[in-house]
Amino acid sequence: MTVHDRDKTQRRNGTSGSGPAAGHHPLVAQPHTETEGPVAAAEAVAAQISTEGHPLGRPGRPLNGRSPFLMGISAAAGVAVTVGVVEMIVTVRDVLVLIGLALFLAVGLEPVVSFLARHKFPRWAAVLTVMVAGLAVVGGFLTAAIPPVARQATLFVTQAPTMLTRLQSHNSLLGQLNERLHVAQRLQQTLSGDASGLVNGLLGAGQVVFSALTSALIVVVLTVYFVVDLPRIRATLYRLVPHSRRPRAILLGDEIFAKVGGYVLGNLLISLIAGALTFTFLMIVGVPYALLLSLFVAILDLLPVIGSTIAGVGVCLVALSVSVPVCLATVGFFVAYRLAEDYLLVPRIIGRAVKVPALVTVVAVLVGGALLGIVGALVAIPAAAALLLLTQEVLFPRLDHA
């Protein structure tokens, strides 16, 4: 018999435990046995504290947190939970990096989705439009780039013996570099090595490519889910903040989201500009593999500070195989582009949104690259911008008034 059924039966029979004639506590029903007494008493109390506004009753007073027993249990549980969380993070850190990268990209795409939503697009239609447009751009880019890249890669393999001959010539600049770096000798050792080692190397390269493609697919799928549910994720994160501090947290959090979004979109635009300008210059001066090298520059330019420099060194080495004047012209182009990117493109496209000093940018990129590799270097600047904002708005005011 449930609590409510017993209460109704007692009222119908006129034997409710609430009257003094019952001979017991006013809230306790008449127990059937000695063992049932405490449980029946609790059920009777439960029936009275269950109301329409609070069907499960009002929360009781919290336990005494200063109790030595509870303090010891809390300390031991805190240590155990901390150790478990650290081990879990270490175990699934690769997955967490992919999740963080997907969330980073989703926040970066949010300004475009919000722009469409403000112009009478439903949320689902705005997300679908952005994703279809992104896939169309990537698909069209691959369709246009793969055939020329395949031809240029085949041409590179065909001309490799000629380039090896230039490396062995003592009269050319490449030959002089080869005498110092022993490039030809290392290539010959690699090509004439053990067949099993070559097969293992090819299998390892295939495994790396498969892992990279799998990770890219996971990031794309997670990005789609994050973009769809980003308003709900945002609201959930803000609910974790105490009510008295929630308005301030919303202002700071939205500012951080705006910085991340501005950085992602601006970085993509700058990389496209770098690739387009590099392709145009290489076609003008006649450097081979122009499309392949411009794609290389555009991808590496996504890495702040060091990306375009590393890409420029690689392009200059290829230009050196044409002639020394072409190599010098390529060096001059990348120096000029680097100055234009640092003092013209980045301040106008990214600087207004991120507002991170140059010293903080360099340090953040170095630390992020050392911790998480390419992904760390990619997200270093917006992470530094978020920490700088929290420092200026929260930490410094507290220290000034301490």
C-alpha positions in Angstrom: 0.0 0.0 0.0 1.4 3.4 -1.0 1.6 6.5 1.2 -1.3 8.2 -0.5 -3.5 5.0 -0.4 -2.9 4.6 3.3 -3.7 8.3 3.9 -7.0 8.0 2.0 -8.0 4.8 3.9 -7.3 6.4 7.3 -9.4 9.4 6.4 -12.3 7.2 5.2 -12.3 5.1 8.3 -11.8 8.1 10.6 -8.6 6.6 12.1 -6.1 9.2 10.8 -3.0 9.5 12.9 -3.4 13.3 12.9 -5.9 13.3 15.8 -5.1 12.9 19.4 -7.3 9.8 19.7 -4.7 7.8 17.8 -2.5 7.9 20.8 0.6 8.5 18.8 2.6 11.3 17.1 0.2 13.4 15.0 2.1 12.7 11.8 2.7 9.0 12.3 0.3 6.3 11.1 -0.6 3.4 13.2 2.1 0.8 12.6 1.2 -2.8 11.8 4.3 -4.4 13.3 7.2 -3.3 15.4 9.5 -3.3 12.4 7.2 -1.3 10.2 6.8 1.5 12.7 9.8 3.7 11.7 9.2 3.2 7.9 5.4 3.9 8.3 6.2 7.0 10.3 8.5 8.3 7.5 5.9 7.4 4.9 3.2 9.4 6.8 5.6 12.4 7.0 6.4 12.0 3.3 2.7 12.1 2.4 2.3 15.4 4.2 5.4 17.2 2.8 4.5 16.2 -0.8 2.5 19.2 -2.3 1.6 20.3 -5.8 4.4 22.9 -5.9 7.0 20.4 -4.5 5.8 16.9 -5.2 9.1 15.5 -3.9 9.3 17.8 -0.9 11.5 20.8 -0.2 15.2 20.3 0.1 16.4 19.8 3.7 19.1 21.6 5.5 22.6 20.7 4.3 24.9 18.5 6.4 27.4 20.2 8.8 30.4 20.7 6.6 32.6 21.3 9.6 32.2 17.8 10.9 35.6 16.1 11.1 34.2 13.0 9.5 32.7 14.8 6.6 35.8 16.9 6.1 38.0 13.8 6.0 35.7 12.0 3.6 35.5 15.1 1.4 39.3 15.5 1.3 39.8 11.8 0.5 37.1 11.9 -2.2 38.6 15.1 -3.6 42.1 13.5 -4.0 40.6 10.3 -5.5 38.5 12.3 -8.0 41.5 14.5 -8.9 43.7 11.5 -9.6 41.0 9.9 -11.7 40.3 13.0 -13.7 44.1 13.4 -14.4 44.4 9.8 -15.5 41.3 10.1 -17.7 42.6 13.2 -19.4 46.0 11.6 -20.1 44.3 8.6 -21.5 41.9 10.4 -23.9 44.0 13.5 -24.6 44.0 12.8 -28.3 40.2 12.7 -28.4 40.0 15.8 -26.2 42.3 17.7 -28.7 39.9 16.8 -31.6 36.9 17.8 -29.5 38.5 21.1 -28.6 39.5 21.8 -32.2 36.0 21.1 -33.4 34.5 23.4 -30.7 37.1 26.0 -31.8 36.0 25.8 -35.4 32.3 25.8 -34.4 32.8 29.1 -32.5 34.7 30.4 -35.5 31.7 29.7 -37.8 29.1 31.0 -35.4 29.4 34.7 -36.6 28.4 33.6 -40.1 25.5 31.5 -38.8 24.4 34.3 -36.5 24.5 36.8 -39.4 22.3 34.6 -41.5 19.9 34.0 -38.5 19.6 37.8 -38.1 18.5 38.1 -41.7 15.4 35.9 -41.4 17.1 32.5 -41.8 15.9 29.8 -39.3 18.8 28.4 -37.2 18.8 25.1 -39.0 18.7 26.7 -42.4 21.6 29.0 -41.5 23.7 26.0 -40.3 22.8 24.0 -43.3 23.8 26.9 -45.6 27.1 27.4 -44.0 28.0 23.7 -44.1 26.9 23.2 -47.7 28.9 26.3 -48.7 31.9 25.1 -46.8 31.7 21.6 -48.4 31.2 23.1 -51.8 34.3 25.3 -51.5 36.4 22.4 -50.3 35.0 20.1 -53.0 35.5 22.6 -55.7 39.0 23.4 -54.4 40.0 19.7 -54.4 38.4 19.2 -57.9 40.4 22.0 -59.3 43.7 21.3 -57.4 44.1 17.5 -57.5 44.7 17.0 -61.3 47.4 19.8 -61.5 49.0 18.7 -58.3 49.1 15.1 -59.6 50.7 16.2 -62.8 53.2 18.4 -61.0 54.0 15.6 -58.6 54.6 13.2 -61.5 56.8 15.8 -63.2 58.8 16.2 -60.0 59.4 12.5 -59.8 60.5 12.5 -63.5 62.9 15.4 -63.0 64.3 14.0 -59.7 67.4 12.4 -61.4 68.2 15.7 -63.1 68.0 17.5 -59.8 70.2 14.8 -58.3 72.7 15.5 -61.0 72.7 19.2 -60.1 73.3 18.3 -56.5 76.4 16.2 -57.5 77.8 19.0 -59.6 80.6 20.9 -57.8 80.1 24.0 -60.0 76.5 24.8 -59.0 75.3 26.3 -55.8 73.2 23.2 -55.1 76.3 21.1 -55.4 78.1 23.2 -52.9 75.2 22.9 -50.5 75.2 19.2 -51.1 78.9 19.0 -50.1 78.0 20.5 -46.7 74.7 18.8 -46.0 75.3 15.5 -47.9 71.7 15.5 -49.3 72.5 13.2 -52.3 74.2 10.6 -50.1 71.2 10.5 -47.7 68.8 10.1 -50.6 70.8 7.3 -52.1 71.0 5.5 -48.8 67.2 5.8 -48.4 66.5 4.6 -51.9 69.0 1.7 -51.9 68.0 0.5 -48.4 66.4 -2.7 -47.4 63.2 -3.6 -49.2 61.5 -4.5 -46.0 62.4 -1.2 -44.5 61.0 0.6 -47.5 57.8 -1.4 -47.2 57.5 -0.7 -43.5 58.1 3.0 -44.3 55.3 2.9 -46.9 53.0 1.1 -44.5 53.8 3.6 -41.8 53.1 6.5 -44.1 49.8 5.0 -45.1 48.8 4.5 -41.5 49.7 8.2 -40.8 47.6 9.3 -43.8 44.6 7.1 -42.7 44.8 8.4 -39.2 44.9 12.0 -40.4 41.9 11.4 -42.7 40.0 9.8 -39.8 40.8 12.6 -37.5 39.7 15.2 -40.1 36.4 13.4 -40.6 35.8 13.3 -36.8 36.5 17.0 -36.5 34.1 17.8 -39.4 31.3 15.7 -37.8 31.8 17.2 -34.4 32.0 20.7 -35.8 28.6 20.2 -37.4 27.1 19.0 -34.1 28.7 21.8 -32.2 27.5 24.5 -34.6 23.9 23.1 -34.4 23.9 23.0 -30.6 26.1 26.0 -29.8 23.3 28.1 -28.3 22.4 25.3 -26.0 26.1 24.7 -25.1 26.5 28.4 -24.4 23.4 28.5 -22.1 24.6 25.3 -20.3 28.1 26.8 -19.7 26.6 30.0 -18.3 24.3 28.0 -15.9 27.4 26.6 -14.3 28.2 30.1 -13.0 26.5 31.3 -9.8 23.4 33.4 -10.4 24.9 36.6 -8.9 27.9 36.4 -11.2 26.1 35.2 -14.3 25.5 38.5 -16.1 29.1 39.4 -15.8 30.1 36.0 -17.0 27.8 36.3 -20.1 29.5 39.6 -21.1 33.0 38.1 -20.7 32.1 34.8 -22.4 30.4 36.5 -25.4 33.5 38.7 -25.8 35.7 35.6 -25.8 33.5 33.9 -28.4 33.6 37.0 -30.6 37.4 37.1 -30.4 37.7 33.4 -31.4 35.2 33.8 -34.3 37.0 36.9 -35.6 40.3 35.1 -35.4 39.2 32.0 -37.2 37.5 33.8 -40.1 40.4 36.3 -40.4 43.0 33.6 -40.4 41.2 31.7 -43.1 41.0 34.9 -45.2 44.7 35.7 -44.8 45.7 32.2 -45.8 43.7 32.4 -49.0 45.4 35.7 -49.7 48.8 34.2 -49.1 48.1 31.3 -51.4 46.7 33.4 -54.2 49.6 35.9 -54.1 52.2 33.1 -54.0 50.6 31.3 -57.0 50.5 34.6 -59.0 54.2 35.4 -58.2 55.4 31.9 -59.0 53.6 31.8 -62.3 55.2 35.2 -63.2 58.8 34.2 -62.4 58.4 30.7 -63.8 59.0 28.6 -60.7 57.7 25.0 -61.3 55.0 23.4 -59.2 53.3 26.7 -58.6 50.0 25.3 -57.6 51.5 22.7 -55.3 53.7 25.3 -53.6 50.9 27.8 -53.2 48.8 25.2 -51.5 51.7 24.5 -49.2 52.0 28.2 -48.4 48.2 28.6 -47.8 48.1 25.6 -45.4 51.2 26.6 -43.4 50.1 30.2 -43.2 47.3 29.0 -41.0 50.0 28.7 -38.3 50.6 32.2 -36.9 54.0 33.8 -36.8 56.0 30.9 -38.1 53.8 29.3 -40.8 54.5 31.7 -43.7 58.2 31.7 -42.8 58.6 28.0 -43.0 56.6 27.8 -46.2 58.8 30.6 -47.7 62.0 28.7 -47.0 60.6 25.6 -48.8 59.5 27.7 -51.8 62.9 29.4 -52.0 64.7 26.1 -52.1 62.6 25.0 -55.0 63.2 28.4 -56.7 66.9 27.9 -56.2 66.7 24.9 -58.6 65.7 27.3 -61.4 68.4 30.0 -60.9 69.9 32.2 -58.2 68.2 35.4 -59.4 64.8 33.7 -59.2 65.6 32.5 -55.7 66.6 36.0 -54.7 63.4 37.4 -56.2 61.4 34.7 -54.3 63.2 35.7 -51.0 62.3 39.3 -51.7 58.7 38.4 -52.3 58.3 36.5 -49.1 60.0 39.2 -47.1 57.7 41.8 -48.6 54.7 39.6 -48.0 55.7 38.9 -44.5 55.9 42.6 -43.7 52.6 43.3 -45.5 50.9 40.5 -43.5 52.3 41.6 -40.1 51.7 45.3 -40.5 48.8 45.5 -42.9 46.7 42.3 -43.1 46.8 41.0 -39.6 46.1 44.4 -37.9 43.2 45.2 -40.2 41.6 41.7 -40.4 42.5 40.0 -37.1 44.0 42.7 -34.8 40.7 44.6 -34.3 39.0 41.4 -33.0 41.8 39.8 -31.0 43.9 42.7 -29.7 46.9 40.7 -28.5 50.3 42.3 -28.2 53.1 41.0 -30.5 55.2 39.7 -27.6 52.2 37.8 -26.2 51.5 36.4 -29.6 55.0 35.0 -30.1 55.1 33.5 -26.6 51.7 32.0 -27.0 52.5 30.4 -30.3 55.7 28.9 -29.0 54.1 27.5 -25.8 51.0 26.2 -27.7 53.2 24.5 -30.3 55.3 22.9 -27.6 52.2 21.6 -25.7 49.9 20.5 -28.5 51.9 20.7 -31.7 50.1 22.2 -34.8 46.7 22.4 -33.0 48.3 24.2 -30.1 49.9 26.8 -32.4 46.7 27.3 -34.2 44.6 28.0 -31.1 47.3 29.8 -29.2 46.4 33.4 -30.1 42.7 33.2 -29.3 43.5 31.4 -26.1 46.0 34.1 -25.2 43.4 36.7 -26.1 40.9 35.1 -23.7 43.4 34.9 -20.8 44.5 38.5 -21.4 40.8 39.6 -21.3 40.2 37.7 -18.0 43.4 39.1 -16.6 42.5 42.7 -17.4 38.8 42.5 -16.4 39.0 40.1 -13.3 42.5 39.6 -11.9 43.9 43.1 -12.2 40.9 44.9 -10.6 40.9 42.5 -7.7 44.7 43.0 -7.1 44.3 46.7 -7.3 41.6 46.7 -4.6 43.3 44.0 -2.4 
